[in-house]
Amino acid sequence: MAILVTGAAGFIGYHVADRLLARGETVIGIDNLNDYYSVALKRDRIADIATRRGEAFRFLPVDFSDHEALDRGLEGHGIDRIVHLGAQAGVRYSIENPRAYVQANVVGHLNILEFARHRGVAHLAYASSSSVYGGNTSLPFRVEDRVDHPVSLYAATKKADELMSETYAHLYRLPQTGLRFFTVYGPWGRPDMALWLFTKAIFAGEPIRVFNDGAMRRDFTYIDDIVAGVLACLDTPPPDDGAEKAGGSHAPHRLYNIGNNTSVPLPRMIDVLEEACGRPAIRRSEPMQPGDVRETYADLGAIARDLGYAPTTPIEVGIPAFVRWFRAYHRLD
C-alpha cells in the first residue's frame, strides 16, 4: 500500500514525499504541473526525487480537480493514506483569477474527499492555511479562534475545505487532519514567495518591494519543521471517540497550526537575508496589498500537546540555508 501525495511537484509536496521515501514508505505523487509558476522548477523537483529514491516513488501527471481523471489515473493503485497538499496557492493571484481557486481548492478538495471515502483510506491529512485567520487581531492565532471573515478568496477556499472535511468526518467517519501552514520557506521554495523574490532581486541589483512600509510581521516556518509536523500528523490519525478535538470537532477531524511560534518583523527578515547574500537590498516602500494581512503568529499549543511538535529552525539558520540552495540552483557561484 502506498501513500498518495497530491501536489507532489510543489514546494511542500516535494519535501514531504522525499521524507516519506527516506523512511521507507512507497509514495505515489500526483500533480497537474500548471504554469502558475515555473513548470521547469516543478519538473526539477520530481526529477530530483526520482533520481535519488528510485522505484519507491511513482509520479503521475493527474489533475485532481477532474474527478474522472483522478479515478482513472489512480485505478489499480493501492493507497491507504493521503497527504493532500495540492492547491492553487497565492493570496494576490486569487484576486486576478478567482475561478482557478474554486476549481482547484474547492472542487479539487471535494474530489479528494470522495476518493478517500470510497477507497476507505485510514487517514487524510490536508493543507489548510494561516490565511483563514483573515484580519484576526487576537495574537497568536489559535485553532479555537473564529475564522469567519476571510480577507482573500484564497483564504475563503481554504476555510471551505475545512468545512467540507468536517462534514465528511461527521457523515462517513473519515479520519482527517487539517494543517494551517504559516509562511513556509526553504530550499526548493516557491518563486512567488517574498523570500525568493527578495533574494532574486538582491542578486540582480534590483529593488525589492516592501509592502506597508515594512510594518509587517510573519511567522516564517522552515520547511524541515513543516515536514516534521506533517509526518507527525499523518502518523497519528484522530480517534473516533466522540471527544472534542483540536479545532472543536467531535468527529475524527483535527485542525492544527504548523508554524515557528515566532512573529518576525519584515525588516528583520530582510536584514538576515542581506547578510546571507553578502550584499544590501534596495528597499522600495509600497502600500499594503489587497487581501494581505499585517501579522501572522501561530499558537502551537494544540499540536504541541497532542503530538509533541516543536519547531527548531530560526530564520538565522533557515534563510542562509535557502540562499545557499538558491545560489547552487541558479549557478550563481
Short mmCIF file of the C-alpha atoms (twelve columns), coordinates in Angstrom:
data_MODEL
# 
_entry.id   MODEL 
# 
loop_
_atom_site.group_PDB 
_atom_site.id 
_atom_site.type_symbol 
_atom_site.label_atom_id 
_atom_site.label_alt_id 
_atom_site.label_comp_id 
_atom_site.label_asym_id 
_atom_site.label_seq_id 
_atom_site.Cartn_x 
_atom_site.Cartn_y 
_atom_site.Cartn_z 
_atom_site.pdbx_PDB_model_num 
ATOM 1   C CA . MET A 1   0.000   0.000  0.000   1 
ATOM 2   C CA . ALA A 2   1.245   3.479  -0.890  1 
ATOM 3   C CA . ILE A 3   0.820   6.963  0.484   1 
ATOM 4   C CA . LEU A 4   -0.701  9.388  -2.016  1 
ATOM 5   C CA . VAL A 5   0.844   12.878 -2.020  1 
ATOM 6   C CA . THR A 6   -1.051  15.460 -4.055  1 
ATOM 7   C CA . GLY A 7   0.856   18.500 -5.284  1 
ATOM 8   C CA . ALA A 8   3.995   16.362 -5.283  1 
ATOM 9   C CA . ALA A 9   5.757   18.719 -7.701  1 
ATOM 10  C CA . GLY A 10  5.084   21.630 -5.372  1 
ATOM 11  C CA . PHE A 11  7.330   23.007 -2.666  1 
ATOM 12  C CA . ILE A 12  5.879   21.282 0.401   1 
ATOM 13  C CA . GLY A 13  4.736   18.229 -1.545  1 
ATOM 14  C CA . TYR A 14  8.260   17.608 -2.829  1 
ATOM 15  C CA . HIS A 15  9.740   17.702 0.664   1 
ATOM 16  C CA . VAL A 16  7.004   15.586 2.250   1 
ATOM 17  C CA . ALA A 17  7.286   12.928 -0.463  1 
ATOM 18  C CA . ASP A 18  11.063  12.881 -0.107  1 
ATOM 19  C CA . ARG A 19  10.924  12.469 3.683   1 
ATOM 20  C CA . LEU A 20  8.347   9.684  3.429   1 
ATOM 21  C CA . LEU A 21  10.532  7.865  0.921   1 
ATOM 22  C CA . ALA A 22  13.594  8.354  3.112   1 
ATOM 23  C CA . ARG A 23  11.907  6.440  5.915   1 
ATOM 24  C CA . GLY A 24  10.962  3.550  3.645   1 
ATOM 25  C CA . GLU A 25  7.425   4.375  2.507   1 
ATOM 26  C CA . THR A 26  6.087   3.843  -1.004  1 
ATOM 27  C CA . VAL A 27  4.782   7.116  -2.441  1 
ATOM 28  C CA . ILE A 28  2.549   7.939  -5.396  1 
ATOM 29  C CA . GLY A 29  2.798   11.615 -6.250  1 
ATOM 30  C CA . ILE A 30  0.297   13.448 -8.437  1 
ATOM 31  C CA . ASP A 31  0.364   16.990 -9.815  1 
ATOM 32  C CA . ASN A 32  -1.124  18.763 -12.815 1 
ATOM 33  C CA . LEU A 33  2.092   20.772 -13.355 1 
ATOM 34  C CA . ASN A 34  0.211   24.011 -14.026 1 
ATOM 35  C CA . ASP A 35  2.050   27.168 -15.033 1 
ATOM 36  C CA . TYR A 36  1.173   29.399 -12.050 1 
ATOM 37  C CA . TYR A 37  4.945   29.449 -11.607 1 
ATOM 38  C CA . SER A 38  7.868   27.779 -13.381 1 
ATOM 39  C CA . VAL A 39  6.947   24.324 -14.681 1 
ATOM 40  C CA . ALA A 40  10.677  23.684 -15.091 1 
ATOM 41  C CA . LEU A 41  11.170  24.067 -11.338 1 
ATOM 42  C CA . LYS A 42  8.350   21.606 -10.689 1 
ATOM 43  C CA . ARG A 43  9.840   19.109 -13.115 1 
ATOM 44  C CA . ASP A 44  13.260  19.543 -11.492 1 
ATOM 45  C CA . ARG A 45  11.777  18.681 -8.096  1 
ATOM 46  C CA . ILE A 46  10.201  15.500 -9.461  1 
ATOM 47  C CA . ALA A 47  13.385  14.542 -11.300 1 
ATOM 48  C CA . ASP A 48  15.431  15.040 -8.134  1 
ATOM 49  C CA . ILE A 49  13.203  12.699 -6.122  1 
ATOM 50  C CA . ALA A 50  13.038  10.096 -8.881  1 
ATOM 51  C CA . THR A 51  16.829  10.087 -9.263  1 
ATOM 52  C CA . ARG A 52  17.538  9.689  -5.561  1 
ATOM 53  C CA . ARG A 53  14.623  7.479  -4.444  1 
ATOM 54  C CA . GLY A 54  14.116  5.096  -7.354  1 
ATOM 55  C CA . GLU A 55  11.156  2.765  -7.764  1 
ATOM 56  C CA . ALA A 56  9.587   3.514  -4.370  1 
ATOM 57  C CA . PHE A 57  8.363   6.767  -5.914  1 
ATOM 58  C CA . ARG A 58  5.937   6.960  -8.804  1 
ATOM 59  C CA . PHE A 59  4.813   10.254 -10.307 1 
ATOM 60  C CA . LEU A 60  1.553   10.588 -12.237 1 
ATOM 61  C CA . PRO A 61  0.552   13.790 -14.068 1 
ATOM 62  C CA . VAL A 62  -3.025  13.939 -12.758 1 
ATOM 63  C CA . ASP A 63  -5.342  16.912 -12.190 1 
ATOM 64  C CA . PHE A 64  -7.312  16.070 -9.049  1 
ATOM 65  C CA . SER A 65  -9.845  18.806 -9.801  1 
ATOM 66  C CA . ASP A 66  -11.086 16.475 -12.574 1 
ATOM 67  C CA . HIS A 67  -12.673 13.586 -10.676 1 
ATOM 68  C CA . GLU A 68  -12.747 11.276 -13.681 1 
ATOM 69  C CA . ALA A 69  -9.055  11.867 -14.368 1 
ATOM 70  C CA . LEU A 70  -8.292  11.278 -10.676 1 
ATOM 71  C CA . ASP A 71  -10.151 7.966  -10.565 1 
ATOM 72  C CA . ARG A 72  -8.722  6.853  -13.890 1 
ATOM 73  C CA . GLY A 73  -5.159  7.835  -13.028 1 
ATOM 74  C CA . LEU A 74  -5.142  6.008  -9.685  1 
ATOM 75  C CA . GLU A 75  -7.067  2.926  -10.781 1 
ATOM 76  C CA . GLY A 76  -5.242  -0.192 -9.673  1 
ATOM 77  C CA . HIS A 77  -3.024  1.589  -7.153  1 
ATOM 78  C CA . GLY A 78  -3.416  0.590  -3.510  1 
ATOM 79  C CA . ILE A 79  -3.496  3.681  -1.268  1 
ATOM 80  C CA . ASP A 80  -4.003  3.637  2.475   1 
ATOM 81  C CA . ARG A 81  -3.180  7.243  3.462   1 
ATOM 82  C CA . ILE A 82  -3.282  10.607 1.697   1 
ATOM 83  C CA . VAL A 83  -1.354  13.835 2.196   1 
ATOM 84  C CA . HIS A 84  -3.358  16.367 0.218   1 
ATOM 85  C CA . LEU A 85  -1.062  19.342 -0.409  1 
ATOM 86  C CA . GLY A 86  -2.058  20.264 -3.955  1 
ATOM 87  C CA . ALA A 87  -3.861  23.592 -4.317  1 
ATOM 88  C CA . GLN A 88  -3.935  26.834 -6.217  1 
ATOM 89  C CA . ALA A 89  -1.764  28.949 -3.943  1 
ATOM 90  C CA . GLY A 90  -1.186  32.679 -3.606  1 
ATOM 91  C CA . VAL A 91  -3.283  35.382 -1.962  1 
ATOM 92  C CA . ARG A 92  -2.819  38.111 -4.576  1 
ATOM 93  C CA . TYR A 93  -3.381  35.866 -7.600  1 
ATOM 94  C CA . SER A 94  -6.775  34.883 -6.187  1 
ATOM 95  C CA . ILE A 95  -7.940  38.432 -6.894  1 
ATOM 96  C CA . GLU A 96  -6.865  38.141 -10.539 1 
ATOM 97  C CA . ASN A 97  -8.070  34.607 -11.254 1 
ATOM 98  C CA . PRO A 98  -10.754 33.576 -8.728  1 
ATOM 99  C CA . ARG A 99  -12.155 30.688 -10.758 1 
ATOM 100 C CA . ALA A 100 -8.845  28.838 -10.621 1 
ATOM 101 C CA . TYR A 101 -9.115  28.789 -6.822  1 
ATOM 102 C CA . VAL A 102 -12.637 27.434 -6.698  1 
ATOM 103 C CA . GLN A 103 -11.776 24.727 -9.218  1 
ATOM 104 C CA . ALA A 104 -8.538  23.561 -7.595  1 
ATOM 105 C CA . ASN A 105 -9.225  24.225 -3.934  1 
ATOM 106 C CA . VAL A 106 -12.961 23.603 -3.567  1 
ATOM 107 C CA . VAL A 107 -13.850 21.167 -6.353  1 
ATOM 108 C CA . GLY A 108 -10.438 19.523 -6.032  1 
ATOM 109 C CA . HIS A 109 -10.765 19.087 -2.270  1 
ATOM 110 C CA . LEU A 110 -14.208 17.540 -2.694  1 
ATOM 111 C CA . ASN A 111 -12.794 15.098 -5.237  1 
ATOM 112 C CA . ILE A 112 -10.073 14.028 -2.796  1 
ATOM 113 C CA . LEU A 113 -12.681 13.587 -0.039  1 
ATOM 114 C CA . GLU A 114 -14.799 11.408 -2.310  1 
ATOM 115 C CA . PHE A 115 -11.767 9.408  -3.393  1 
ATOM 116 C CA . ALA A 116 -10.708 8.885  0.240   1 
ATOM 117 C CA . ARG A 117 -14.231 7.879  1.276   1 
ATOM 118 C CA . HIS A 118 -14.701 5.318  -1.456  1 
ATOM 119 C CA . ARG A 119 -11.198 3.909  -1.084  1 
ATOM 120 C CA . GLY A 120 -11.579 3.656  2.709   1 
ATOM 121 C CA . VAL A 121 -8.263  5.367  3.441   1 
ATOM 122 C CA . ALA A 122 -7.016  5.263  7.023   1 
ATOM 123 C CA . HIS A 123 -6.217  8.969  7.261   1 
ATOM 124 C CA . LEU A 124 -6.387  12.107 5.122   1 
ATOM 125 C CA . ALA A 125 -4.041  14.922 6.139   1 
ATOM 126 C CA . TYR A 126 -4.706  18.063 4.135   1 
ATOM 127 C CA . ALA A 127 -3.280  21.547 3.712   1 
ATOM 128 C CA . SER A 128 -5.254  24.472 5.014   1 
ATOM 129 C CA . SER A 129 -3.596  27.855 5.559   1 
ATOM 130 C CA . SER A 130 -2.927  30.531 8.160   1 
ATOM 131 C CA . SER A 131 -4.792  32.804 5.725   1 
ATOM 132 C CA . VAL A 132 -8.075  31.521 7.193   1 
ATOM 133 C CA . TYR A 133 -7.477  33.788 10.203  1 
ATOM 134 C CA . GLY A 134 -8.067  36.821 7.964   1 
ATOM 135 C CA . GLY A 135 -7.799  40.126 9.791   1 
ATOM 136 C CA . ASN A 136 -7.854  38.479 13.214  1 
ATOM 137 C CA . THR A 137 -6.259  40.899 15.694  1 
ATOM 138 C CA . SER A 138 -6.038  38.410 18.560  1 
ATOM 139 C CA . LEU A 139 -2.476  37.116 18.604  1 
ATOM 140 C CA . PRO A 140 -1.158  34.483 18.466  1 
ATOM 141 C CA . PHE A 141 -3.664  32.767 16.171  1 
ATOM 142 C CA . ARG A 142 -5.280  29.790 17.906  1 
ATOM 143 C CA . VAL A 143 -7.150  26.931 16.252  1 
ATOM 144 C CA . GLU A 144 -10.012 27.718 18.628  1 
ATOM 145 C CA . ASP A 145 -10.417 31.231 17.129  1 
ATOM 146 C CA . ARG A 146 -13.389 32.065 14.909  1 
ATOM 147 C CA . VAL A 147 -12.323 32.247 11.251  1 
ATOM 148 C CA . ASP A 148 -15.473 33.572 9.620   1 
ATOM 149 C CA . HIS A 149 -14.079 36.709 7.987   1 
ATOM 150 C CA . PRO A 150 -11.519 35.848 5.285   1 
ATOM 151 C CA . VAL A 151 -9.897  38.796 3.509   1 
ATOM 152 C CA . SER A 152 -8.987  36.913 0.307   1 
ATOM 153 C CA . LEU A 153 -10.718 34.333 -1.871  1 
ATOM 154 C CA . TYR A 154 -7.757  32.017 -1.310  1 
ATOM 155 C CA . ALA A 155 -8.493  32.096 2.423   1 
ATOM 156 C CA . ALA A 156 -12.197 31.532 1.784   1 
ATOM 157 C CA . THR A 157 -11.480 28.402 -0.260  1 
ATOM 158 C CA . LYS A 158 -9.278  27.013 2.496   1 
ATOM 159 C CA . LYS A 159 -11.972 27.651 5.093   1 
ATOM 160 C CA . ALA A 160 -14.429 25.903 2.770   1 
ATOM 161 C CA . ASP A 161 -12.073 22.913 2.650   1 
ATOM 162 C CA . GLU A 162 -12.098 22.691 6.438   1 
ATOM 163 C CA . LEU A 163 -15.895 22.783 6.500   1 
ATOM 164 C CA . MET A 164 -16.210 20.069 3.850   1 
ATOM 165 C CA . SER A 165 -13.732 17.902 5.735   1 
ATOM 166 C CA . GLU A 166 -15.731 18.323 8.931   1 
ATOM 167 C CA . THR A 167 -18.844 17.173 7.086   1 
ATOM 168 C CA . TYR A 168 -17.122 14.056 5.718   1 
ATOM 169 C CA . ALA A 169 -15.642 13.246 9.117   1 
ATOM 170 C CA . HIS A 170 -19.133 13.502 10.613  1 
ATOM 171 C CA . LEU A 171 -21.067 11.658 7.921   1 
ATOM 172 C CA . TYR A 172 -18.558 8.983  6.939   1 
ATOM 173 C CA . ARG A 173 -16.201 8.898  9.968   1 
ATOM 174 C CA . LEU A 174 -13.275 9.608  7.638   1 
ATOM 175 C CA . PRO A 175 -10.255 10.441 9.842   1 
ATOM 176 C CA . GLN A 176 -8.765  13.789 8.818   1 
ATOM 177 C CA . THR A 177 -6.262  16.374 9.971   1 
ATOM 178 C CA . GLY A 178 -6.233  19.912 8.566   1 
ATOM 179 C CA . LEU A 179 -2.925  21.769 8.701   1 
ATOM 180 C CA . ARG A 180 -2.809  25.556 8.812   1 
ATOM 181 C CA . PHE A 181 0.654   26.382 7.460   1 
ATOM 182 C CA . PHE A 182 2.409   29.647 8.327   1 
ATOM 183 C CA . THR A 183 4.715   31.276 5.701   1 
ATOM 184 C CA . VAL A 184 6.770   28.268 4.661   1 
ATOM 185 C CA . TYR A 185 10.253  28.827 3.202   1 
ATOM 186 C CA . GLY A 186 13.401  26.893 2.416   1 
ATOM 187 C CA . PRO A 187 15.283  25.112 -0.405  1 
ATOM 188 C CA . TRP A 188 13.197  24.313 -3.497  1 
ATOM 189 C CA . GLY A 189 10.746  27.049 -2.401  1 
ATOM 190 C CA . ARG A 190 8.143   28.918 -4.437  1 
ATOM 191 C CA . PRO A 191 9.216   31.748 -6.779  1 
ATOM 192 C CA . ASP A 192 6.132   33.817 -5.889  1 
ATOM 193 C CA . MET A 193 7.027   33.995 -2.184  1 
ATOM 194 C CA . ALA A 194 8.729   37.029 -0.664  1 
ATOM 195 C CA . LEU A 195 11.987  35.302 0.274   1 
ATOM 196 C CA . TRP A 196 12.571  34.050 -3.282  1 
ATOM 197 C CA . LEU A 197 11.545  37.374 -4.833  1 
ATOM 198 C CA . PHE A 198 13.799  39.337 -2.469  1 
ATOM 199 C CA . THR A 199 16.772  37.016 -2.987  1 
ATOM 200 C CA . LYS A 200 16.429  37.148 -6.756  1 
ATOM 201 C CA . ALA A 201 16.222  40.950 -6.707  1 
ATOM 202 C CA . ILE A 202 19.211  41.354 -4.382  1 
ATOM 203 C CA . PHE A 203 21.464  39.249 -6.604  1 
ATOM 204 C CA . ALA A 204 20.222  41.132 -9.677  1 
ATOM 205 C CA . GLY A 205 20.796  44.518 -8.034  1 
ATOM 206 C CA . GLU A 206 17.103  45.372 -8.367  1 
ATOM 207 C CA . PRO A 207 14.755  46.949 -5.781  1 
ATOM 208 C CA . ILE A 208 12.640  44.799 -3.515  1 
ATOM 209 C CA . ARG A 209 9.002   45.765 -2.875  1 
ATOM 210 C CA . VAL A 210 8.447   46.287 0.848   1 
ATOM 211 C CA . PHE A 211 4.704   46.464 1.403   1 
ATOM 212 C CA . ASN A 212 3.021   48.547 4.103   1 
ATOM 213 C CA . ASP A 213 6.331   50.413 4.536   1 
ATOM 214 C CA . GLY A 214 7.729   47.298 6.198   1 
ATOM 215 C CA . ALA A 215 5.169   47.298 9.037   1 
ATOM 216 C CA . MET A 216 4.504   43.570 8.535   1 
ATOM 217 C CA . ARG A 217 5.289   40.517 10.646  1 
ATOM 218 C CA . ARG A 218 5.286   36.872 9.610   1 
ATOM 219 C CA . ASP A 219 5.668   33.537 11.365  1 
ATOM 220 C CA . PHE A 220 8.343   32.282 8.955   1 
ATOM 221 C CA . THR A 221 8.493   28.471 9.164   1 
ATOM 222 C CA . TYR A 222 11.379  26.471 7.745   1 
ATOM 223 C CA . ILE A 223 10.426  23.571 5.512   1 
ATOM 224 C CA . ASP A 224 12.049  20.891 7.691   1 
ATOM 225 C CA . ASP A 225 9.872   21.952 10.617  1 
ATOM 226 C CA . ILE A 226 6.785   21.885 8.396   1 
ATOM 227 C CA . VAL A 227 7.555   18.367 7.190   1 
ATOM 228 C CA . ALA A 228 8.161   17.128 10.734  1 
ATOM 229 C CA . GLY A 229 4.704   18.402 11.662  1 
ATOM 230 C CA . VAL A 230 3.032   16.880 8.598   1 
ATOM 231 C CA . LEU A 231 4.507   13.441 9.245   1 
ATOM 232 C CA . ALA A 232 3.656   13.561 12.946  1 
ATOM 233 C CA . CYS A 233 0.059   14.332 11.999  1 
ATOM 234 C CA . LEU A 234 -0.090  11.677 9.286   1 
ATOM 235 C CA . ASP A 235 1.169   9.040  11.720  1 
ATOM 236 C CA . THR A 236 -1.413  9.965  14.365  1 
ATOM 237 C CA . PRO A 237 -4.948  9.958  12.932  1 
ATOM 238 C CA . PRO A 238 -7.614  11.464 15.181  1 
ATOM 239 C CA . PRO A 239 -9.615  8.855  17.102  1 
ATOM 240 C CA . ASP A 240 -13.331 8.459  16.544  1 
ATOM 241 C CA . ASP A 241 -14.106 8.611  20.252  1 
ATOM 242 C CA . GLY A 242 -16.609 11.469 20.468  1 
ATOM 243 C CA . ALA A 243 -14.186 13.633 22.422  1 
ATOM 244 C CA . GLU A 244 -13.577 17.229 21.384  1 
ATOM 245 C CA . LYS A 245 -10.537 17.559 19.126  1 
ATOM 246 C CA . ALA A 246 -8.223  20.464 18.342  1 
ATOM 247 C CA . GLY A 247 -10.367 22.891 16.372  1 
ATOM 248 C CA . GLY A 248 -13.582 21.869 18.145  1 
ATOM 249 C CA . SER A 249 -14.773 18.803 16.236  1 
ATOM 250 C CA . HIS A 250 -16.295 15.774 17.968  1 
ATOM 251 C CA . ALA A 251 -15.857 13.753 14.775  1 
ATOM 252 C CA . PRO A 252 -12.462 12.245 13.793  1 
ATOM 253 C CA . HIS A 253 -11.197 15.603 12.488  1 
ATOM 254 C CA . ARG A 254 -8.475  17.822 13.943  1 
ATOM 255 C CA . LEU A 255 -7.094  21.221 12.962  1 
ATOM 256 C CA . TYR A 256 -3.559  22.276 13.790  1 
ATOM 257 C CA . ASN A 257 -1.363  25.297 13.248  1 
ATOM 258 C CA . ILE A 258 2.099   24.440 11.948  1 
ATOM 259 C CA . GLY A 259 4.324   27.466 12.361  1 
ATOM 260 C CA . ASN A 260 7.505   28.639 14.019  1 
ATOM 261 C CA . ASN A 261 5.764   30.250 17.007  1 
ATOM 262 C CA . THR A 262 7.704   33.480 16.344  1 
ATOM 263 C CA . SER A 263 6.360   36.568 14.585  1 
ATOM 264 C CA . VAL A 264 9.316   38.206 12.812  1 
ATOM 265 C CA . PRO A 265 9.233   41.834 11.594  1 
ATOM 266 C CA . LEU A 266 9.702   42.039 7.826   1 
ATOM 267 C CA . PRO A 267 12.696  44.429 8.143   1 
ATOM 268 C CA . ARG A 268 14.439  41.868 10.373  1 
ATOM 269 C CA . MET A 269 13.902  39.159 7.746   1 
ATOM 270 C CA . ILE A 270 15.445  41.446 5.126   1 
ATOM 271 C CA . ASP A 271 18.421  42.159 7.400   1 
ATOM 272 C CA . VAL A 272 19.132  38.439 7.774   1 
ATOM 273 C CA . LEU A 273 18.717  37.934 4.031   1 
ATOM 274 C CA . GLU A 274 21.153  40.749 3.229   1 
ATOM 275 C CA . GLU A 275 23.740  39.134 5.471   1 
ATOM 276 C CA . ALA A 276 23.220  35.715 3.867   1 
ATOM 277 C CA . CYS A 277 23.505  37.188 0.350   1 
ATOM 278 C CA . GLY A 278 26.522  39.279 1.276   1 
ATOM 279 C CA . ARG A 279 25.081  42.461 -0.220  1 
ATOM 280 C CA . PRO A 280 22.446  45.074 0.625   1 
ATOM 281 C CA . ALA A 281 18.892  45.195 -0.630  1 
ATOM 282 C CA . ILE A 282 17.451  48.228 -2.386  1 
ATOM 283 C CA . ARG A 283 14.256  48.704 -0.385  1 
ATOM 284 C CA . ARG A 284 11.274  50.334 -2.082  1 
ATOM 285 C CA . SER A 285 8.310   51.031 0.190   1 
ATOM 286 C CA . GLU A 286 4.849   50.331 -1.196  1 
ATOM 287 C CA . PRO A 287 1.342   50.406 0.288   1 
ATOM 288 C CA . MET A 288 -0.482  47.394 1.695   1 
ATOM 289 C CA . GLN A 289 -1.747  44.986 -0.962  1 
ATOM 290 C CA . PRO A 290 -5.416  43.920 -1.182  1 
ATOM 291 C CA . GLY A 291 -6.068  40.644 0.611   1 
ATOM 292 C CA . ASP A 292 -2.844  40.810 2.649   1 
ATOM 293 C CA . VAL A 293 -2.620  40.830 6.450   1 
ATOM 294 C CA . ARG A 294 -0.225  42.759 8.661   1 
ATOM 295 C CA . GLU A 295 0.804   39.977 11.001  1 
ATOM 296 C CA . THR A 296 0.709   36.212 11.394  1 
ATOM 297 C CA . TYR A 297 1.685   34.378 14.546  1 
ATOM 298 C CA . ALA A 298 0.943   30.706 15.266  1 
ATOM 299 C CA . ASP A 299 -0.132  29.381 18.624  1 
ATOM 300 C CA . LEU A 300 1.207   25.812 18.665  1 
ATOM 301 C CA . GLY A 301 -0.439  24.697 21.884  1 
ATOM 302 C CA . ALA A 302 -2.732  22.087 20.303  1 
ATOM 303 C CA . ILE A 303 -0.154  20.317 18.133  1 
ATOM 304 C CA . ALA A 304 2.485   20.506 20.873  1 
ATOM 305 C CA . ARG A 305 0.075   18.983 23.395  1 
ATOM 306 C CA . ASP A 306 -1.176  16.208 21.109  1 
ATOM 307 C CA . LEU A 307 1.938   15.348 19.118  1 
ATOM 308 C CA . GLY A 308 4.902   16.949 20.870  1 
ATOM 309 C CA . TYR A 309 5.576   19.195 17.876  1 
ATOM 310 C CA . ALA A 310 8.242   21.865 18.407  1 
ATOM 311 C CA . PRO A 311 9.941   23.807 15.561  1 
ATOM 312 C CA . THR A 312 13.717  24.107 15.815  1 
ATOM 313 C CA . THR A 313 14.837  26.404 12.966  1 
ATOM 314 C CA . PRO A 314 15.129  30.182 13.448  1 
ATOM 315 C CA . ILE A 315 15.411  32.447 10.398  1 
ATOM 316 C CA . GLU A 316 19.097  32.992 11.227  1 
ATOM 317 C CA . VAL A 317 19.621  29.339 10.246  1 
ATOM 318 C CA . GLY A 318 16.856  28.808 7.681   1 
ATOM 319 C CA . ILE A 319 17.411  31.858 5.490   1 
ATOM 320 C CA . PRO A 320 21.137  31.176 4.893   1 
ATOM 321 C CA . ALA A 321 20.216  27.561 4.008   1 
ATOM 322 C CA . PHE A 322 17.756  28.833 1.412   1 
ATOM 323 C CA . VAL A 323 20.298  31.274 -0.028  1 
ATOM 324 C CA . ARG A 324 22.907  28.515 -0.363  1 
ATOM 325 C CA . TRP A 325 20.390  26.400 -2.276  1 
ATOM 326 C CA . PHE A 326 19.331  29.380 -4.408  1 
ATOM 327 C CA . ARG A 327 22.952  30.094 -5.368  1 
ATOM 328 C CA . ALA A 328 23.557  26.453 -6.306  1 
ATOM 329 C CA . TYR A 329 20.300  26.004 -8.226  1 
ATOM 330 C CA . HIS A 330 20.853  29.154 -10.283 1 
ATOM 331 C CA . ARG A 331 24.622  28.581 -10.567 1 
ATOM 332 C CA . LEU A 332 25.438  31.970 -9.078  1 
ATOM 333 C CA . ASP A 333 28.759  30.912 -7.532  1 
# 
